[in-house]
Amino acid sequence: MSSEGSVPLGEQSFVASTTDQSVWVRVAVKGGVLGVQLEPAVMHRPGHEIAARIVACADVAYLEGQVALRDHAEQAHVDPESLAGIATRTDLEQARARLREL
């Protein structure tokens, strides 16, 4: 989910959370993690489980940004070969499925 539709794509950020909303991660469209929020409900879990949730949320948020970039490029009729390294909706859906499994 993009943070603000009126903000240029290059300045947007994307947020993902666990299904129980105990872990939230915000990622810039360029891939940098802007913030991590841990709710009290997750704090009883072992550290490696919390880390796995943070990484899975970051993956989803990052891929949402990459898919937004791909969509923007496709709308601008960029040569499809130039998009070869940019994530697809399939990549995003696979990351979302991994996040749901946690």
MDAnalysis code that builds the backbone (N, CA, C; Angstrom):
import MDAnalysis as mda
import numpy as np

u = mda.Universe.empty(306, n_residues=102, atom_resindex=np.repeat(np.arange(102), 3), trajectory=True)
u.add_TopologyAttr("name", ["N", "CA", "C"] * 102)
u.add_TopologyAttr("resid", np.arange(1, 103))
u.add_TopologyAttr("resname", ["MET", "SER", "SER", "GLU", "GLY", "SER", "VAL", "PRO", "LEU", "GLY", "GLU", "GLN", "SER", "PHE", "VAL", "ALA", "SER", "THR", "THR", "ASP", "GLN", "SER", "VAL", "TRP", "VAL", "ARG", "VAL", "ALA", "VAL", "LYS", "GLY", "GLY", "VAL", "LEU", "GLY", "VAL", "GLN", "LEU", "GLU", "PRO", "ALA", "VAL", "MET", "HIS", "ARG", "PRO", "GLY", "HIS", "GLU", "ILE", "ALA", "ALA", "ARG", "ILE", "VAL", "ALA", "CYS", "ALA", "ASP", "VAL", "ALA", "TYR", "LEU", "GLU", "GLY", "GLN", "VAL", "ALA", "LEU", "ARG", "ASP", "HIS", "ALA", "GLU", "GLN", "ALA", "HIS", "VAL", "ASP", "PRO", "GLU", "SER", "LEU", "ALA", "GLY", "ILE", "ALA", "THR", "ARG", "THR", "ASP", "LEU", "GLU", "GLN", "ALA", "ARG", "ALA", "ARG", "LEU", "ARG", "GLU", "LEU"])
u.atoms.positions = np.array([
    [0.854, -1.156, 0.000],
    [0.000, 0.000, 0.000],
    [0.904, 1.223, 0.000],
    [0.664, 2.103, -0.946],
    [1.466, 3.311, -1.057],
    [1.054, 4.299, 0.013],
    [2.014, 5.059, 0.496],
    [1.713, 5.974, 1.588],
    [0.887, 7.169, 1.138],
    [1.190, 7.706, -0.037],
    [0.451, 8.869, -0.498],
    [0.401, 8.870, -2.016],
    [-0.790, 8.867, -2.590],
    [-0.948, 8.834, -4.029],
    [-0.493, 10.100, -4.737],
    [-0.530, 11.243, -4.075],
    [-0.161, 12.496, -4.722],
    [1.341, 12.758, -4.688],
    [2.085, 11.942, -3.970],
    [3.535, 12.077, -3.872],
    [4.152, 11.372, -5.078],
    [5.177, 11.964, -5.698],
    [5.820, 11.280, -6.827],
    [6.274, 9.878, -6.426],
    [6.195, 8.949, -7.366],
    [6.504, 7.553, -7.072],
    [7.868, 7.391, -6.423],
    [8.861, 8.115, -6.880],
    [10.205, 7.996, -6.339],
    [10.331, 8.400, -4.882],
    [9.325, 9.087, -4.356],
    [9.334, 9.534, -2.966],
    [8.348, 8.776, -2.089],
    [7.643, 7.816, -2.663],
    [6.634, 7.079, -1.903],
    [7.267, 5.991, -1.048],
    [6.496, 5.513, -0.103],
    [6.896, 4.387, 0.713],
    [5.734, 3.403, 0.766],
    [6.068, 2.185, 1.164],
    [5.089, 1.110, 1.177],
    [5.167, 0.401, 2.519],
    [4.004, -0.025, 3.018],
    [3.907, -0.613, 4.347],
    [3.320, -2.011, 4.240],
    [3.885, -2.915, 5.040],
    [3.322, -4.264, 5.147],
    [3.304, -4.643, 6.615],
    [2.343, -5.503, 6.954],
    [2.250, -5.977, 8.342],
    [1.901, -7.453, 8.350],
    [2.170, -8.076, 9.489],
    [1.761, -9.458, 9.687],
    [0.242, -9.506, 9.777],
    [-0.326, -10.690, 9.581],
    [-1.786, -10.798, 9.601],
    [-2.376, -10.408, 10.949],
    [-1.614, -10.628, 12.030],
    [-2.112, -10.229, 13.349],
    [-1.763, -8.782, 13.692],
    [-1.132, -8.096, 12.752],
    [-0.755, -6.686, 12.878],
    [0.162, -6.419, 14.070],
    [0.992, -7.410, 14.393],
    [1.931, -7.226, 15.496],
    [3.291, -6.700, 15.027],
    [3.553, -6.807, 13.712],
    [4.792, -6.301, 13.124],
    [4.436, -5.481, 11.897],
    [4.995, -4.273, 11.816],
    [4.785, -3.363, 10.689],
    [6.144, -2.901, 10.183],
    [6.289, -2.828, 8.867],
    [7.529, -2.328, 8.278],
    [7.182, -1.373, 7.141],
    [7.853, -0.217, 7.114],
    [7.699, 0.766, 6.036],
    [9.005, 0.796, 5.255],
    [8.883, 0.715, 3.911],
    [10.044, 0.670, 3.026],
    [9.884, 1.739, 1.943],
    [10.965, 2.464, 1.661],
    [10.972, 3.436, 0.578],
    [10.914, 2.701, -0.755],
    [10.384, 3.342, -1.765],
    [10.286, 2.710, -3.081],
    [11.660, 2.280, -3.580],
    [12.705, 2.948, -3.161],
    [14.062, 2.589, -3.577],
    [14.614, 1.418, -2.769],
    [13.908, 0.965, -1.730],
    [14.280, -0.246, -1.019],
    [14.753, -0.085, 0.409],
    [15.035, 1.129, 0.836],
    [15.503, 1.314, 2.213],
    [14.390, 1.166, 3.229],
    [14.695, 0.503, 4.334],
    [13.708, 0.364, 5.416],
    [13.640, 1.697, 6.159],
    [12.443, 2.247, 6.244],
    [12.231, 3.529, 6.907],
    [11.795, 3.376, 8.350],
    [11.198, 2.233, 8.669],
    [10.742, 2.047, 10.033],
    [10.210, 0.653, 10.284],
    [10.339, 0.239, 11.527],
    [9.814, -1.047, 11.989],
    [9.044, -0.771, 13.264],
    [7.837, -1.307, 13.346],
    [7.028, -1.154, 14.553],
    [6.664, -2.535, 15.067],
    [6.981, -2.780, 16.330],
    [6.640, -4.048, 16.973],
    [5.602, -3.776, 18.045],
    [4.495, -4.475, 17.965],
    [3.433, -4.345, 18.957],
    [3.723, -5.293, 20.116],
    [3.153, -5.018, 21.294],
    [3.407, -5.866, 22.463],
    [3.125, -7.348, 22.224],
    [2.157, -7.668, 21.391],
    [1.777, -9.068, 21.161],
    [2.920, -9.915, 20.601],
    [3.841, -9.318, 19.881],
    [4.926, -10.091, 19.269],
    [6.120, -10.257, 20.209],
    [6.162, -9.500, 21.268],
    [7.350, -9.457, 22.107],
    [7.587, -10.736, 22.921],
    [6.598, -11.607, 22.999],
    [6.790, -12.872, 23.721],
    [7.450, -13.928, 22.841],
    [7.585, -13.668, 21.561],
    [8.171, -14.637, 20.633],
    [9.696, -14.623, 20.710],
    [10.328, -15.734, 20.346],
    [11.800, -15.759, 20.284],
    [12.303, -14.763, 19.232],
    [13.508, -14.287, 19.431],
    [14.080, -13.282, 18.538],
    [14.094, -13.678, 17.076],
    [14.407, -14.941, 16.792],
    [14.472, -15.357, 15.390],
    [13.095, -15.326, 14.721],
    [12.041, -15.554, 15.485],
    [10.692, -15.477, 14.918],
    [10.306, -14.029, 14.646],
    [10.673, -13.137, 15.531],
    [10.409, -11.707, 15.310],
    [11.173, -11.246, 14.082],
    [12.444, -11.649, 13.982],
    [13.264, -11.264, 12.831],
    [12.654, -11.775, 11.526],
    [12.153, -13.007, 11.521],
    [11.546, -13.573, 10.317],
    [10.326, -12.756, 9.895],
    [9.550, -12.297, 10.862],
    [8.375, -11.485, 10.561],
    [8.782, -10.118, 10.007],
    [9.820, -9.528, 10.585],
    [10.301, -8.235, 10.093],
    [10.768, -8.375, 8.646],
    [11.559, -9.399, 8.374],
    [12.085, -9.604, 7.022],
    [10.949, -9.869, 6.032],
    [9.979, -10.678, 6.410],
    [8.861, -10.976, 5.510],
    [8.043, -9.725, 5.214],
    [7.820, -8.892, 6.220],
    [7.106, -7.631, 5.999],
    [7.914, -6.708, 5.083],
    [9.212, -6.637, 5.328],
    [10.076, -5.792, 4.500],
    [10.066, -6.279, 3.054],
    [10.084, -7.587, 2.848],
    [10.030, -8.140, 1.494],
    [8.761, -7.703, 0.779],
    [7.622, -7.841, 1.439],
    [6.347, -7.478, 0.819],
    [6.309, -5.985, 0.503],
    [6.678, -5.157, 1.449],
    [6.650, -3.711, 1.213],
    [7.594, -3.329, 0.076],
    [8.802, -3.904, 0.069],
    [9.762, -3.630, -1.004],
    [9.192, -4.047, -2.358],
    [8.634, -5.251, -2.416],
    [8.100, -5.741, -3.687],
    [6.893, -4.937, -4.148],
    [6.100, -4.411, -3.222],
    [5.001, -3.525, -3.618],
    [5.560, -2.299, -4.341],
    [6.648, -1.758, -3.824],
    [7.292, -0.621, -4.476],
    [7.847, -0.989, -5.835],
    [8.463, -2.163, -5.937],
    [9.019, -2.595, -7.216],
    [7.921, -2.819, -8.258],
    [6.805, -3.386, -7.835],
    [5.687, -3.591, -8.761],
    [5.109, -2.241, -9.189],
    [5.063, -1.280, -8.286],
    [4.600, 0.063, -8.651],
    [5.538, 0.676, -9.691],
    [6.846, 0.488, -9.518],
    [7.812, 0.978, -10.506],
    [7.618, 0.284, -11.850],
    [7.402, -1.022, -11.807],
    [7.175, -1.772, -13.049],
    [5.920, -1.263, -13.748],
    [4.837, -1.101, -12.998],
    [3.589, -0.610, -13.579],
    [3.789, 0.755, -14.231],
    [4.514, 1.624, -13.533],
    [4.787, 2.969, -14.053],
    [5.584, 2.876, -15.359],
    [6.598, 2.031, -15.385],
    [7.426, 1.866, -16.580],
    [6.618, 1.276, -17.733],
    [5.770, 0.301, -17.436],
    [4.953, -0.301, -18.484],
    [3.980, 0.709, -19.076],
    [3.411, 1.557, -18.213],
    [2.497, 2.596, -18.699],
    [3.230, 3.610, -19.573],
    [4.529, 3.777, -19.325],
    [5.344, 4.699, -20.120],
    [5.921, 4.002, -21.351],
    [5.520, 2.752, -21.587],
    [5.950, 1.966, -22.746],
    [7.458, 1.775, -22.805],
    [8.060, 1.513, -21.640],
    [9.484, 1.202, -21.569],
    [9.702, -0.166, -22.203],
    [10.826, -0.331, -22.874],
    [11.171, -1.596, -23.511],
    [11.087, -2.725, -22.485],
    [10.292, -3.758, -22.755],
    [10.133, -4.856, -21.799],
    [11.446, -5.494, -21.366],
    [12.445, -5.522, -22.219],
    [13.740, -6.085, -21.838],
    [14.374, -5.290, -20.705],
    [14.056, -4.009, -20.617],
    [14.596, -3.159, -19.550],
    [13.986, -3.495, -18.193],
    [12.865, -4.194, -18.211],
    [12.157, -4.523, -16.975],
    [12.515, -5.907, -16.443],
    [13.450, -6.566, -17.086],
    [13.768, -7.957, -16.742],
    [14.156, -8.144, -15.278],
    [14.823, -7.183, -14.661],
    [15.255, -7.350, -13.281],
    [14.302, -6.797, -12.244],
    [13.174, -6.272, -12.677],
    [12.215, -5.669, -11.744],
    [11.168, -6.713, -11.359],
    [10.845, -6.753, -10.090],
    [9.891, -7.735, -9.565],
    [8.545, -7.658, -10.279],
    [7.880, -8.806, -10.303],
    [6.569, -8.921, -10.938],
    [5.486, -9.102, -9.878],
    [4.250, -9.043, -10.312],
    [3.131, -9.296, -9.388],
    [3.208, -10.718, -8.815],
    [3.716, -11.647, -9.593],
    [3.888, -13.017, -9.104],
    [4.873, -13.040, -7.937],
    [5.981, -12.318, -8.069],
    [6.954, -12.221, -6.976],
    [6.290, -11.660, -5.722],
    [5.487, -10.618, -5.910],
    [4.788, -9.987, -4.789],
    [3.812, -10.959, -4.151],
    [3.042, -11.665, -4.946],
    [2.067, -12.614, -4.392],
    [2.760, -13.744, -3.638],
    [3.907, -14.193, -4.124],
    [4.651, -15.232, -3.413],
    [5.145, -14.715, -2.062],
    [5.608, -13.474, -2.025],
    [6.062, -12.879, -0.756],
    [4.890, -12.703, 0.203],
    [3.745, -12.298, -0.318],
    [2.552, -12.163, 0.531],
    [2.144, -13.511, 1.108],
    [2.240, -14.563, 0.304],
    [1.893, -15.902, 0.796],
    [2.850, -16.326, 1.915],
    [4.148, -16.055, 1.757],
    [5.110, -16.380, 2.820],
    [4.790, -15.611, 4.099],
    [4.418, -14.353, 3.956],
    [4.085, -13.532, 5.119],
    [2.839, -14.088, 5.818],
    [1.847, -14.495, 5.062],
    [0.622, -15.055, 5.658],
    [0.894, -16.337, 6.429],
    [1.924, -17.081, 6.035],
    [2.241, -18.357, 6.683],
    [2.885, -18.179, 8.056],
    [3.377, -16.989, 8.365],
    [4.052, -16.772, 9.648],
    [3.053, -16.650, 10.787],
])
